[in-house]
Amino acid sequence: MLNGKVHVMRKLLENITSRKREYGLALLEISLSILLSLTITAGIMIIMGYPSELSLAAYTVIFTKGFDNASYLFSRASPLILTALAFLYPALTGMFNIGGEGQLYVGAIASLVTALYTGSSLLALIAGGLAGAALGMVLALLRVYRNVNEVVAAIMINWALFNISMFVIATYLTDPSIPHLTKQVPDSAKLPVVDLGIIRLNTSFLVALASAIGGAYLFYRTKLGFAMRVSGLNPIASLIAGFENKKLMLTSFALGGGMAGLGGSILVLGIVHRLDTMMMSLYGYGFLGIGASLLGRNNPVGVVVSSIFLSGLLIGGQWIETRLGLPHQVADLIIGIIVISLAIPFAYHYMKTFFRVRRK
């Protein structure tokens, strides 16, 4: 009896030590990546002819102005969290959903149309999620049953949907008094803002946070989530265990597409409340979600933190242009190098593990 308790305690201590080592290594990688990215961008700015003091001022503006308004920061991060989840869920089953951009478009338009005709935020959210899930299923069906590469198919569908969405908006949804904008979401369908005293929190962030927590529970606390992860890491072992890999792939893509569609929904219902004919309010969230997912180390909870961080960088980048007079290309350069530097360590570990398992 005593030996059994000692064995359990020893295993527990080993587990805690292993986790401490893992988290410590992750923290070291992140710290070195940030330091490296700041050094590289400073060197590039000096080569471009900017004084070294300006690069320090740019970093100061990014990390102060980008994170000083929590309400706006969380609101801006909400759709990014969901497009990151759109990439993350299929990735856990060994698939790559590059179609989050198109899924965001159809989700936003479906939500806008539903809100205009019903005035219900709940129905609009459901419509957006279902529209994104349906598009995700199309990609999965092409991959599973026709062996069409999901990345190539998603890229082509994204561009097609971008132009189709512009046509639909400009032809059927524009406001006659403001031709370059759509009709506004009715007040009854807008997602409310919750006043918590110290912060005013947009409900869109709560929807995104609930989706991330639900995803974490699904993948790490349920049999379905376990089967998906096994299918992604080792399809042969998954088949031997009796899991149906094709159904798991379809499910993961439907979940991913649903998250992207929901991202478009909360963007329309809770943040912008109308779309423009050039799609500027939607463009880019799906692609940014890929970077946010890698920054969050393909973990649903980590995605929330990485999306907030990435949104802060984007907000700070806008302040660089107005406060320091730097061109937006410099701001994009700084943000891009920071994001790439932070994503490289996890991308390396993920791909190494993925290909090692596949070889075995």
C-alpha positions as CSV (number, residue, x, y, z in Angstrom):
1,M,0.0,0.0,0.0
2,L,2.8,2.4,1.0
3,N,4.8,1.4,-2.0
4,G,1.9,2.2,-4.3
5,K,1.5,5.7,-2.8
6,V,5.2,6.3,-3.2
7,H,5.0,5.2,-6.8
8,V,2.0,7.5,-7.5
9,M,3.8,10.5,-5.8
10,R,7.0,9.8,-7.8
11,K,5.0,9.8,-11.1
12,L,3.2,13.0,-10.1
13,L,6.5,14.8,-9.4
14,E,8.0,13.5,-12.6
15,N,5.0,14.9,-14.5
16,I,5.2,18.3,-12.8
17,T,9.0,18.5,-13.5
18,S,8.4,17.6,-17.2
19,R,5.8,20.2,-17.5
20,K,8.0,22.8,-15.8
21,R,10.8,22.0,-18.2
22,E,8.4,22.2,-21.2
23,Y,6.9,25.6,-20.1
24,G,10.4,26.9,-19.3
25,L,11.7,25.9,-22.8
26,A,8.6,27.6,-24.4
27,L,9.2,30.8,-22.4
28,L,12.9,30.8,-23.4
29,E,12.0,30.3,-27.1
30,I,9.5,33.1,-27.0
31,S,11.9,35.5,-25.2
32,L,14.7,34.8,-27.6
33,S,12.4,35.1,-30.6
34,I,11.2,38.5,-29.5
35,L,14.7,39.7,-28.9
36,L,15.9,38.4,-32.3
37,S,12.9,40.0,-34.1
38,L,13.5,43.4,-32.5
39,T,17.2,43.2,-33.4
40,I,16.5,42.2,-37.0
41,T,13.9,45.0,-37.5
42,A,16.3,47.6,-36.0
43,G,19.0,46.5,-38.3
44,I,16.7,46.7,-41.4
45,M,15.5,50.2,-40.4
46,I,19.1,51.4,-40.1
47,I,19.9,49.9,-43.5
48,M,16.9,51.7,-44.9
49,G,18.3,55.0,-43.6
50,Y,16.3,55.5,-40.4
51,P,18.2,56.5,-37.2
52,S,18.5,53.9,-34.5
53,E,16.6,56.1,-32.1
54,L,13.5,55.9,-34.4
55,S,13.4,52.1,-34.2
56,L,13.4,52.4,-30.4
57,A,10.6,54.9,-30.6
58,A,8.7,52.6,-32.9
59,Y,8.9,49.7,-30.5
60,T,7.8,52.0,-27.6
61,V,4.7,53.2,-29.6
62,I,3.7,49.6,-30.6
63,F,3.9,48.1,-27.1
64,T,2.3,51.1,-25.3
65,K,-0.4,52.4,-27.7
66,G,-1.3,49.0,-28.9
67,F,-2.3,47.7,-25.5
68,D,-3.6,50.7,-23.6
69,N,-7.3,50.4,-24.6
70,A,-8.4,46.9,-23.4
71,S,-11.9,47.3,-24.6
72,Y,-10.9,48.0,-28.2
73,L,-8.1,45.4,-28.1
74,F,-10.4,42.6,-27.0
75,S,-13.0,43.7,-29.6
76,R,-10.4,43.7,-32.4
77,A,-9.0,40.3,-31.3
78,S,-12.5,38.6,-31.3
79,P,-12.8,37.6,-35.0
80,L,-9.0,36.8,-35.1
81,I,-9.5,34.2,-32.3
82,L,-12.2,32.4,-34.3
83,T,-10.2,32.4,-37.6
84,A,-7.2,31.0,-35.7
85,L,-9.5,28.2,-34.3
86,A,-10.6,27.7,-37.9
87,F,-7.0,26.7,-38.8
88,L,-6.3,24.9,-35.5
89,Y,-9.1,22.4,-35.5
90,P,-8.3,20.8,-38.9
91,A,-4.6,21.0,-38.1
92,L,-5.1,18.7,-35.1
93,T,-6.3,16.1,-37.6
94,G,-3.4,16.6,-40.0
95,M,-5.3,18.9,-42.4
96,F,-4.5,22.5,-43.3
97,N,-7.5,24.8,-43.6
98,I,-6.3,27.8,-45.6
99,G,-9.9,28.6,-46.4
100,G,-10.7,30.6,-43.3
101,E,-10.7,33.8,-45.3
102,G,-13.5,32.6,-47.6
103,Q,-15.4,31.0,-44.7
104,L,-15.3,34.3,-42.9
105,Y,-16.8,36.0,-46.0
106,V,-19.8,33.7,-46.3
107,G,-20.3,33.8,-42.6
108,A,-20.4,37.6,-42.5
109,I,-22.8,37.9,-45.5
110,A,-25.1,35.1,-44.2
111,S,-25.3,36.8,-40.8
112,L,-25.9,40.2,-42.4
113,V,-28.7,38.9,-44.5
114,T,-30.3,37.0,-41.6
115,A,-30.0,40.0,-39.3
116,L,-31.7,42.3,-41.9
117,Y,-34.6,39.9,-42.5
118,T,-35.1,38.6,-38.9
119,G,-33.7,41.1,-36.6
120,S,-32.3,38.3,-34.4
121,S,-28.7,38.1,-33.3
122,L,-29.0,34.5,-32.4
123,L,-30.3,33.4,-35.7
124,A,-27.7,35.5,-37.5
125,L,-24.9,33.9,-35.5
126,I,-26.3,30.4,-36.3
127,A,-26.6,31.3,-40.0
128,G,-23.0,32.6,-40.1
129,G,-21.6,29.5,-38.4
130,L,-23.6,27.1,-40.6
131,A,-22.5,28.9,-43.8
132,G,-18.8,28.7,-42.8
133,A,-19.2,25.0,-41.8
134,A,-20.8,24.2,-45.1
135,L,-17.9,25.7,-47.0
136,G,-15.5,23.9,-44.8
137,M,-17.3,20.6,-45.6
138,V,-16.9,21.4,-49.3
139,L,-13.1,21.5,-48.9
140,A,-13.1,18.4,-46.8
141,L,-15.2,16.4,-49.3
142,L,-12.9,17.4,-52.1
143,R,-9.9,16.3,-50.1
144,V,-11.3,13.0,-48.7
145,Y,-13.3,11.7,-51.6
146,R,-11.6,13.2,-54.6
147,N,-8.1,13.6,-53.2
148,V,-7.9,17.3,-54.1
149,N,-5.3,19.1,-52.1
150,E,-7.1,21.2,-49.6
151,V,-4.6,24.0,-49.7
152,V,-4.8,24.5,-53.4
153,A,-8.6,24.2,-53.4
154,A,-8.9,26.7,-50.5
155,I,-6.7,29.3,-52.2
156,M,-8.8,29.2,-55.4
157,I,-12.1,29.2,-53.5
158,N,-10.9,32.2,-51.4
159,W,-10.3,34.4,-54.4
160,A,-13.5,33.3,-56.1
161,L,-15.5,34.1,-53.0
162,F,-13.8,37.5,-52.6
163,N,-15.1,38.6,-55.9
164,I,-18.5,36.9,-55.6
165,S,-18.9,38.6,-52.2
166,M,-18.1,42.0,-53.6
167,F,-20.7,41.4,-56.4
168,V,-23.4,40.3,-53.9
169,I,-22.7,43.3,-51.6
170,A,-22.7,45.8,-54.4
171,T,-25.7,44.4,-56.2
172,Y,-28.1,43.4,-53.5
173,L,-27.1,44.7,-50.1
174,T,-26.0,48.3,-50.5
175,D,-27.6,51.2,-48.6
176,P,-29.2,53.5,-51.2
177,S,-28.2,56.6,-49.2
178,I,-24.5,55.3,-48.8
179,P,-23.8,53.3,-52.0
180,H,-20.3,52.1,-50.9
181,L,-21.8,50.5,-47.7
182,T,-24.4,47.8,-47.0
183,K,-27.5,48.3,-45.0
184,Q,-26.8,48.5,-41.3
185,V,-27.5,45.6,-38.9
186,P,-30.8,46.4,-37.0
187,D,-30.3,47.4,-33.4
188,S,-32.2,44.3,-32.2
189,A,-29.5,42.1,-33.9
190,K,-26.4,43.9,-32.7
191,L,-24.3,42.2,-30.1
192,P,-24.4,44.3,-26.9
193,V,-21.5,45.8,-24.9
194,V,-21.3,44.6,-21.3
195,D,-20.1,47.2,-18.8
196,L,-18.0,45.5,-16.1
197,G,-17.0,48.7,-14.4
198,I,-13.3,48.6,-15.1
199,I,-13.8,47.6,-18.7
200,R,-16.6,47.7,-21.3
201,L,-16.5,44.3,-23.0
202,N,-18.0,43.6,-26.4
203,T,-20.1,40.4,-26.4
204,S,-18.2,39.3,-29.5
205,F,-15.2,38.7,-27.3
206,L,-17.3,36.5,-25.0
207,V,-18.5,34.5,-28.0
208,A,-14.9,34.0,-29.2
209,L,-13.7,33.1,-25.7
210,A,-16.5,30.6,-25.2
211,S,-15.6,29.0,-28.5
212,A,-12.0,28.6,-27.6
213,I,-12.8,27.1,-24.2
214,G,-15.3,24.8,-25.8
215,G,-12.7,23.7,-28.3
216,A,-10.2,23.0,-25.6
217,Y,-12.7,20.8,-23.8
218,L,-13.7,19.0,-27.0
219,F,-10.1,18.2,-28.0
220,Y,-8.6,17.4,-24.6
221,R,-11.5,16.0,-22.6
222,T,-13.7,14.0,-25.0
223,K,-13.4,10.8,-27.0
224,L,-14.1,12.6,-30.2
225,G,-11.3,15.1,-29.6
226,F,-8.9,12.2,-28.7
227,A,-9.8,10.4,-31.9
228,M,-9.1,13.6,-33.9
229,R,-5.7,14.1,-32.4
230,V,-4.7,10.5,-32.9
231,S,-5.9,10.7,-36.5
232,G,-3.7,13.7,-37.1
233,L,-0.6,12.3,-35.5
234,N,-0.8,8.8,-36.8
235,P,-3.5,7.9,-39.3
236,I,-2.5,4.2,-39.4
237,A,-2.7,3.8,-35.6
238,S,-6.0,5.6,-35.8
239,L,-7.4,3.0,-38.3
240,I,-6.1,0.1,-36.2
241,A,-7.8,1.6,-33.2
242,G,-11.1,1.5,-35.1
243,F,-11.4,5.3,-35.7
244,E,-13.0,6.4,-39.0
245,N,-10.4,8.9,-40.3
246,K,-12.6,10.2,-43.1
247,K,-15.4,11.2,-40.8
248,L,-12.9,12.7,-38.4
249,M,-11.5,14.9,-41.2
250,L,-15.0,16.0,-42.3
251,T,-15.9,16.8,-38.7
252,S,-12.7,18.8,-38.1
253,F,-13.2,20.8,-41.3
254,A,-16.8,21.5,-40.4
255,L,-15.8,22.7,-37.0
256,G,-13.0,24.9,-38.5
257,G,-15.3,26.4,-41.1
258,G,-18.0,27.0,-38.5
259,M,-15.5,28.9,-36.4
260,A,-14.4,31.1,-39.3
261,G,-18.1,31.7,-40.3
262,L,-18.8,32.7,-36.7
263,G,-15.9,35.1,-36.8
264,G,-17.5,36.8,-39.8
265,S,-20.8,36.9,-37.8
266,I,-19.4,38.6,-34.7
267,L,-17.5,41.0,-36.9
268,V,-20.7,42.2,-38.6
269,L,-23.0,41.9,-35.6
270,G,-20.7,43.2,-32.9
271,I,-18.0,45.4,-34.4
272,V,-18.6,47.0,-37.8
273,H,-22.4,46.5,-38.1
274,R,-22.2,46.9,-41.9
275,L,-19.9,45.9,-44.8
276,D,-18.2,47.9,-47.5
277,T,-18.2,47.1,-51.2
278,M,-14.5,46.7,-51.3
279,M,-14.5,44.1,-48.4
280,M,-11.9,46.1,-46.5
281,S,-13.6,45.4,-43.2
282,L,-13.3,41.6,-43.8
283,Y,-10.1,41.1,-45.8
284,G,-7.2,39.5,-44.1
285,Y,-8.7,38.0,-40.9
286,G,-8.6,34.5,-42.3
287,F,-4.9,34.7,-43.2
288,L,-3.9,36.4,-39.9
289,G,-5.7,33.6,-38.1
290,I,-3.1,31.2,-39.4
291,G,-0.3,33.2,-37.8
292,A,-2.3,33.5,-34.6
293,S,-2.8,29.8,-34.4
294,L,0.9,29.1,-34.8
295,L,1.7,31.8,-32.3
296,G,-0.7,30.1,-29.9
297,R,1.1,26.8,-30.5
298,N,-2.0,25.2,-31.9
299,N,-3.7,25.2,-28.5
300,P,-7.2,26.7,-28.2
301,V,-6.4,28.6,-25.0
302,G,-3.0,29.8,-26.4
303,V,-4.8,31.1,-29.4
304,V,-6.7,33.6,-27.3
305,V,-3.5,35.0,-25.9
306,S,-1.7,35.1,-29.3
307,S,-4.7,36.7,-31.0
308,I,-4.8,39.5,-28.4
309,F,-1.1,40.0,-28.7
310,L,-1.2,40.1,-32.5
311,S,-4.1,42.5,-32.4
312,G,-2.1,44.8,-30.1
313,L,0.7,44.8,-32.6
314,L,-1.6,45.7,-35.4
315,I,-3.2,48.6,-33.4
316,G,0.3,49.8,-32.4
317,G,1.4,49.6,-36.1
318,Q,-1.4,52.1,-37.0
319,W,-0.1,54.4,-34.2
320,I,3.4,54.2,-35.7
321,E,2.1,55.8,-38.9
322,T,0.2,58.6,-37.2
323,R,2.6,59.3,-34.3
324,L,6.0,58.9,-36.0
325,G,5.1,59.5,-39.6
326,L,6.5,56.2,-40.8
327,P,5.0,54.5,-43.9
328,H,2.7,51.6,-43.2
329,Q,5.2,49.3,-45.0
330,V,7.6,49.8,-42.0
331,A,4.9,49.0,-39.5
332,D,4.0,45.8,-41.5
333,L,7.7,44.9,-41.6
334,I,8.1,45.2,-37.8
335,I,4.9,43.2,-37.1
336,G,5.7,40.6,-39.7
337,I,9.2,39.9,-38.4
338,I,7.9,39.7,-34.8
339,V,5.2,37.2,-35.8
340,I,7.4,35.1,-38.0
341,S,10.1,34.9,-35.3
342,L,7.6,33.8,-32.7
343,A,6.0,31.3,-34.9
344,I,9.1,29.6,-36.2
345,P,10.0,27.6,-33.1
346,F,6.6,26.0,-32.8
347,A,6.3,25.4,-36.5
348,Y,9.7,23.6,-36.4
349,H,8.7,21.4,-33.5
350,Y,5.2,20.7,-35.0
351,M,6.5,19.7,-38.5
352,K,9.4,17.6,-37.0
353,T,6.9,15.6,-34.9
354,F,4.4,15.4,-37.7
355,F,6.9,14.0,-40.3
356,R,8.6,11.7,-37.7
357,V,5.3,10.1,-36.9
358,R,4.3,9.8,-40.6
359,R,7.7,8.1,-41.4
360,K,7.1,5.5,-38.6
